[in-house]
Amino acid sequence: MDIHTFMTNYREAFGERAELPIAFWYSDKQESETDKIGGCFFKGLQQVREGKTISLNSDVIGCGGGKFYTGFTEMPIHVPNFVSLKEKYKKTPEMVTDFIKQIQVPRTEKAYLHFARIDKLASFDHVEGLLFLATPDILSGLTTWAFYDTNAFDTVATPFGSGCSSVVTLTVLENQKDGKRCFLGFFDPSVRPHFEANLLSFTIPMSRFKEMYHTMRESCLFDTHAWSKLKERIQDRQKETKPFNHLNVSFEIRPDIVLREVTVEDAAAIYRAIDTHRNYMRTWLPFVDNLKSVADEENFLKGVLSAPADSYEPIFGIWNRENEICGLIGFHFSDFANHRTEIGYWLLPEYQHQGIMTDCVRRLCRWAVETKNIKRIQIRCATGNVASNGIPIRLGFRLEGTERAGELLASGEYADIHVYSILKEELMEQQAKLNEHNKQEYPPMHTTEHIINQTMIRLFGCGRSVSAHIERKKSKLDYRLNACPTEEQIESLEKAVNEVIARHLPVTTEFITQAEAKGRFDLERLPEDASETVRIVKVGDYDECLCIGTHVANTSEIGTFKIISHDWDEESKRWRMRFKLV
């Protein structure tokens, strides 16, 4: 089962903007440091929806029921009384006890339970199940697809239980018996506030998904009149811009710096940070003189957090590894109807000149354009605030002009204000100089080079090519090998490359920071003047690498790969191949 093939099919069936399902699995390896989640751990899924992997264990999960239903602990003694007498989900505590006995929740021997969007995984190996957060229309498609190859009445089951039991526990149990049921959930009133009102969970255990994966394109989801009408409605809904939502959003900027959406409980920490640096901060921030108590900060945050969903503008705290506040960054003066917003920020002096705020602004800009459909982002800086002006300049914002006497400072003087902006397409098209090769290379040939490199790695255990000359008619690549490949091996190479081409894999790009690329890619080939943003080119789930070249949109555009000659240099252990496309 190929993840990228499934994602392509899923988006073709449900729309390009359809939210990808979330995979969950157990292992002994911690995939990501995750802060303790008080109450229902499904609050942490907003981070997953934004692209972060979370790793849960009994220390991270704050809910006793959550620890139990995920298999990390025995059932806490207070649970039956709490569920019956407090939550009133069952008539008596005895019914709760009996209900739990019927389920027979298994204990896990693994150290962690992980959640990640499927585009963050390399394969479906070891995955327990896929969690879809689905609207009624999407549920219609998922349910119909589930019933495509079976007449079993319980193909989609809806047993009542906690969010964690209906998603995790039942999935684990179903996999243990190689079961074929899917589960509809999130009926638990305790979990529902953490998700949009129109969403339910639809969970497919891997014991069932391994069958459904192969029936997807055969089902009603493709080439039927009924589903095409529903798909059109789904896509129309997806086009409706949904502004920022009231959920716990957080991003790891660096190992020691985290962006986390603020709450009213953060008021005291924020006030202390400002109060202890009051003289410094009031120079450029007029609001400082009006902030005279923790209550003032609480009232401000309550005003921000109580805004309706269609006008809510989140503010993020910048926190260090000791969970101390370093600064704030957030959105204001937003015009969601026209897809515009503005970013404002401040940082305590001891954390400045380390690139922290630049990284934070970059991350929120990407989030705004990628997930919130923001077209234009603006930053305003007093002309005399050199440090603040440096951030939009470094990030490629355009200086549009200067507002004369744009802001009254605490000193009583008026400051001129520089206005910077960046558009969505400008942000996403920022590229780094990855190498000096010809940017106008023939796209089919250049894409083939990527496939050949990955195939050589897999067949010979070598690195990517040490030298390349890519042209329209014919090209050549050099590799360092221990020995000259045999004719049989060369035939296998040619066959393997053509098999990949024949899979019709999508070729996509991604923009990330050098910090995010470190450890994932070899950065030694980057020139010294390379920008902080780098471009990743992905060939389905087969290959990904740093590149600024031109490529096809799908491997179906390439043609057939043919090795026309090759030679071996024993002294340098260099193997050179020449190839063409026919």
N, C-alpha and C positions, 0 to 999 in steps of 0.2 A: 504494500500500500504506500503510495507516494503522497506526501503531504501537499506539495505544490500542485499536483494534479487535482487533488480533492479541493483545495482552495479555489482553483480556477473554475472547477465545476460548480462549487457552491455559489460563488459570486455570479456565475452565468445564470444559475437557477434563481437566486434570490436578490440579485442586484449588486452592482459594483461596490456600493457603500454598506452592504450587509455586514453586521458585526460578526467577526469570526468566533467560532466556538472556543471554549477554554478546555484544555486538557488537564487532567490531574493524575498523579502517579506517586507511588511510594519509592523511597530509596534510602540508603544510608549516607548519602552525600548531601550536604547542605548546598543548594543551588544559589541561594540568595539570603543575605542577612535581613531578617524581618523583625520589626519591632513588635512588642506584645500588643495584641488586639483585644481590647476590653469588650466584653459582651459578645455578640454574635460575630464569629470570625469572617462571615461573608461580607462584612464591612471592608475587609481587605481586598475583595475582588475588584473594587474600582481601580486599584493599582494594576491589577492584572489586565483589566480592560484597556488601560492606558499603555500596556506593553511591558510591565515589569513582572518578573517571576517572583512568587512568594514561596517560602519554605516554612511549613508549620510543624510544631511539635507541642508537647504538653506545656512547655514554658511560654510559647507564643500565643496559644489559644487561651483566652481568658474565661471562656464559658465552660463550666463543668460538663454540661451535656455535649458540647462540641468536642471536648477531649475524649468523651466516652464513645460517641458515634463514629469518630474517626479512628478508633481502635487504640488510642494511646494509654487510656486508663480504664479501670473498672467504673461501673456506674456509681457516682457519688450518692451517698446515703440520703441526701436531701432531695434528690431529683423527683421521686414520686409525689411527695407532698407539694413541691414547688409547681410541678406541671398541673396537678389537679386543683390545689387550693388557691394558688397564686395566679397562674396563667389560665386555669379553668378549661384546659384542653381535653381533659377526661373527667368523668363524673366522680371517680374515687381514686385515691392513691393505689389501691389494689388493682384497678384497671390499668394504671400506668405500668405497674410491675408485671402484670400479665402480658401487656403489649410488648414490653421489652424482652420478656422470655420468649415470646413467639418469634421475634426477629432474630434472636441469637447473634448479637453483634460480635463479629470476630475481632480478636486482638491482633494488632499488627506487630511484626517482629522488626520492622524497619524504623529508622530514626526520624524520618521526615515525610510529610505529605506536601507535595508541590502542586501549584496551580500556575499555568502559563497559557497565553494565547497560542494557538497552534502554529502561527507563523514564527514563533520563537523556538520551535523544536526542530531537530534534525530528522527525526523519524517518529513513527507511531510505536516503536518498540517500548515495552514496559509501561505503556499508558493503560490506566484502569478504565477511563471513560472520557467522553466528550460532553461538556455542558454547553447547551445552547440557551442563550437568553433571548426568548422569542416572543414576538407579538402574536395576536390571534391569527393573522394572515400567514405568518411564517410557521406557526404551529400547524396550520392546515397542511402546508407542504410537507413538513417533517413527519407528521402523523400518516399522511397518505403514502409517503415514501416507505415508512416502516411497515405498512400493511401490504405493500406491493407483492411480496413473494410469500405471504403466509395468510391463512385464514384463522389463526389463533385469536380468540376474543381478547386475551390479555396481552396482546402484542405491545400495547401502550397501557401501562398500569398507573393508577393514581392513588396509591396507598397514602393515607395521611400520616404525617410525622414532621419532625423538625426539618429545616432546610438541609442540615448536614446529613440526616438519616435518609431523606428522599434522594439526595444526590450521591453521597459517598457510600454510606452503608449498603444500600440496596444494590448499587453498582458492584461493589466488591463481592457481595454474596452471589450476584448473578454470574459474575465471571468464574467464581469457584465451581459452579455447577454447569458451566458452558451454556448458560441460559440465553434466551432469545428475546427477553422483554426490554422495552425502553420505559423510562419513568418520567411522568409529568409531575412537576412539583412547584415549590414556593407558594403553597397554600397556607403555610404557617404564618400567622400574623406577626410573629416576632422577626421574621426575616424580610417580610415585604417592604418595610420602610427603607431598606438599604438598596432598593431597586426601583426603577420607574414603574408607575402604576399600571402600565399596559404590558408588563413583561411577566412571563412564567418561565420556569426552568424545564428544559427537555433534555434528559440525559440518556445517552446511548452507551451502554457498556461495550467494551471492546469485543467481547464474545459475540455480540450482535453486529457491531460496526464492521467487522471483518467480512460479513456477508452483505450488509447494506452498501458498503463502499462500491461493490461491483454492480449493484442494481440501480445506482442513482440515475445514470443517463438513460436507462431503459424505462424509468418510471414516468409518471405524469409531469414531472418537473421540466421535461424537455419535449418540445414539439407538440404540445397540445393546446387547443384553443382555450379551454377552461383555465389552465394555469397561466397562460400568457396574459389573460385579463387581470388575474390576481397579481401577477408579477408587476404589471404596469402600475397597479395601485401601490404595491410595496415600494417601487422605485420613486413614485411621486411623493410618498411619505418620507423617504430617505433624503429627498432634495430639500425638504423643509428644514431650514437651518435651526438647529437646536443649540441655543447658547449654553453657557456654562451651567453645570448642575451642582446641586448641593450634596456632594459626596466627598469622602476623604481622599483627595488626590495628593499623591506624593511622588517625587522623583529623586533618585540618587544622582547627584551631580558629580561627585567624587567619592572615594571611599570615606572621606571625613566630612562631607558636606551633603545635606539633604534638603530638598525643597518640600515643605509640607503645608497644605492648606490650613490656615489658622482657625482656631475656635475661640469662643469667649473665654475658655479656661487659660488661654495663652496671654490674656490681658496683662497680668501681673509681670510676667517675664518681659513682655514688650515694653511696658512702662519703665521697668527698672533699667533696661538697656538704654532707653532714650534719656531718662532722668540723670543717669550717671555720665552722659556725654552731651548734656544739654547745651553748653556753651559752644561746642563744636558744631552740633547739628543745626542750631538755630540760624546759622549763617545763610544757609540755602533753603531751609525748610520752615516756612512761616508758621506752620501748624504747631510747632514745638512749644511756643509760648502759651498756647491755649490748652495744652495738655498738662493739667495740674494734679492729677490723681489717677489711681488705678481705675476708679469708677468712670473717669472720662474715657479711658481707653476701652473699657467694657461697653460703654454706651455706643462708642464708634463701631466696635465690632458687631454689636447686636444690630445696629442699623444696616451694616453690610450684609450680615448673614440672614437677616429677615426679609431681604428683597425677594420679590417674586422670581420664579425660575427663569422667566423670559427677560429679566433685566439684571440678574445676578452677576456680579463681577468678583471673582475670587481674589483673595489676597493670600500670599504664601510667605510663611516664615522661612528664613534661611538658618538652618540649625547645624551646629558642629557635632563631632562624635560624642561630646559630653551632654548633648541635648541642650546646649546653650544657644540663645538667639544671637545671630550675627547681623541680621538685617531683615528687611521686608521688601517684597516685590509683588506687584499686582496690576490688575487691569482697572482702568477707569475711563470715563467719558466715552463709553462704548456706544456705537450705533449699530445694533445687530441687524436692523432692517437693511442697512447698506454694507454689512460685513466689515465694519471698521472698529478698531479699538486703539487704546493708548496704554503703554506700559510705564509705570512709575516705580522708583526704587530708592532705597537708601541702605548703606552698609556702614557698620561701625568702623572707626579708623584703624583699629588693630587688624582688621581683615582685608584692608584695601591693598592694592598693588600686587595682588596674587592671582588675578584673573578670575576670581570667584564670581563677581557680578556679571562679567562678560559671559561666563558659562551659563549662569542662571537665566539671563535675558535670552541667550541663544536657545536654551531648552524650552522656555515658555513660548517663544516665537514659533518654534516648530510645532509645539502642541496646539497652539491656536490655529495655525493654518491647516494642519493635518487632520485634526479631530473636531474642530469647531467651525470650519469653513470661513475663517477670517480672510478677507482679501487684502486689507491694508492695516499695518501696524505703525503707530506713531510714537515717537519719543521727543519730549520737550526738555531742554536743559538751559539753565541760565548761562549766558555767554561767558561769564567769569568762572564757572565751575568746570575747570579743565578736566578733572577726573571723570565727571559724569559725561561730558561731551565725547570723551575717548571711547566709550562703550559703543554707541551707535556707529561711530566712524569705523572701529575695528570690525564690526559685524556687517559692514557693507550698506548701511542705511544712506539714503541720499539727503543732503542738506537742502531743504526746500526754500528756506528763507528765515528771516528774523522778525519776531514780534517786538516792536519797540515798546518799552515800558510794559512788558507783558505780565510782570508779577511784582507785587509789593512785598518786600522783604521785611524781616523783623526789625532791621535797622532803620526803617522808615524810608529807605531808598527804593526806587523802582529798578528792576533788572530787565534788560533785554533778554529775550528767550529765543534760542535756536530751535527750529522745528525740523526734525529728521523723520523720514518715513522709508518703509520698505514694503513692496508688494509681494503677494504670495509667490508669484512666478519667479521673482527675483531671488527670493529666499531659497526656493527649491532648486534653482539653477546655479547656485553658488558652487563652484567646482574648485578643486585643488589641482595644482600641477603635479601629476603623479609621475610622469616621465616625459621625455622629449620626443616621443614617437609621433608620427604623422596623425593628427586628429581627424583627417579626412580619409582614413583607410576605408577600403571597401567593406561595408558592414557584414556581409556573409562570411568573408574571409576572416575578419577580426573575431567574430563570434566563434567561428570554428577553432581559432587559436585557443580560446578559453576552454573549449571542450577537449581539445587534444591535450592541453596541459593537465587537466584533471584526470584524463584517462591514463596518461603516462604516470602520474602519481600513483594511481590505483594498480596499474599493471606492473610497474617496475620499482615502485617505492622511491622514486627520485624526486627532485624539486621541479618547479616550473621551469620553462625554457630559460637558458642563460643568454640567449641571443635570438632575435626574431627579425625577419624581414618579410612584411606582409604586403602583398600587392594583389591587384585584381586577377591577373591571369594565373600566376603561380606564386607560392610563398615558400619560405624555409624557416625551420626552427632547429636550434641546437640544444642538446641535453647532455648533462654529465651523468654517465652510467658506469657501473663496475665492469660491464662487458658488452660487447656488440650484440644487439638483439638478433635472434635467429629469424629465418624467413617465416617460420611458423608464428613467432611472436609478433612480427610485423603484420602478418595477415590478421592476427587476433586484434591488434591495435586498430587497423582499418575497419574491421567489422564492428568493434565496440563503439568507435566514434560514430559510425553511421547508425547504429542502434539508438544512440542518444539523440541524434538529429531526428530520427524517425518518431521520437516520442512527442514531437510538437510541443516542446517546453517553452513557456513564456520567458522572455528576457526582460528583466526589470532592473531599476536602479534604486538606490537608497543613499541618502546623505547622512553621514554621522560625523562626530568629532574625532580628532586623532586620539583623544583619550579613550573614547568608546571603541576605537579600532585596535588599540594596543592589546596584545595577547590574542587577538582574533586574526590579525593579518601581519605580514612582515612589512614593517614600516621603514626598513633600511634603505629601500630604493627611493623613498620620497626625497626630493631635493630640499635643501635647507630653507628655501623660500616658499615651501608649500603652505597653503592656507590651512587654517585650523579645521575647516570642513573638508572631508574627503568623500569621494563618490565610490559607491560599491555597485558592481554589476553582477547580477545573479542570473544564471542559466537554470531556471527551474529550481529544483533542490539538488542539482548535480554539481554545480560549481558557483563560487562567489570569489571575487577578488577586487582589489583596488584598480580602477581604470578610468580614463577620461576619453577613450576611443568611442567610435560610433558602432552601433550594433543593430541587428535585426530585432524586430519585436517578438518573433517566435521562430524556433529552429526549423519550422516547416518552410521558411523562406531561404534556407541555405542551399539545398541541393544535395549531391552525393560527394562525399570526401574520397579522394583518390591519392595514394602515395605514388609519385612518379619516379622517385629515385631516392637513394640514401647512401651514406658512406660513414666510415668509422676511422677515427684517429686514435690509435692505440696509445701514443705518448701522452696526449692530453685527456684521454678517456672521454672523448667528445663524439656523440652520435648526431649526425645531421640528417634531417629528412626534408625532402622537397615534395610539395603537394599542390593539388589544384582542386577545384570544384567543378563538377559536370552535371 
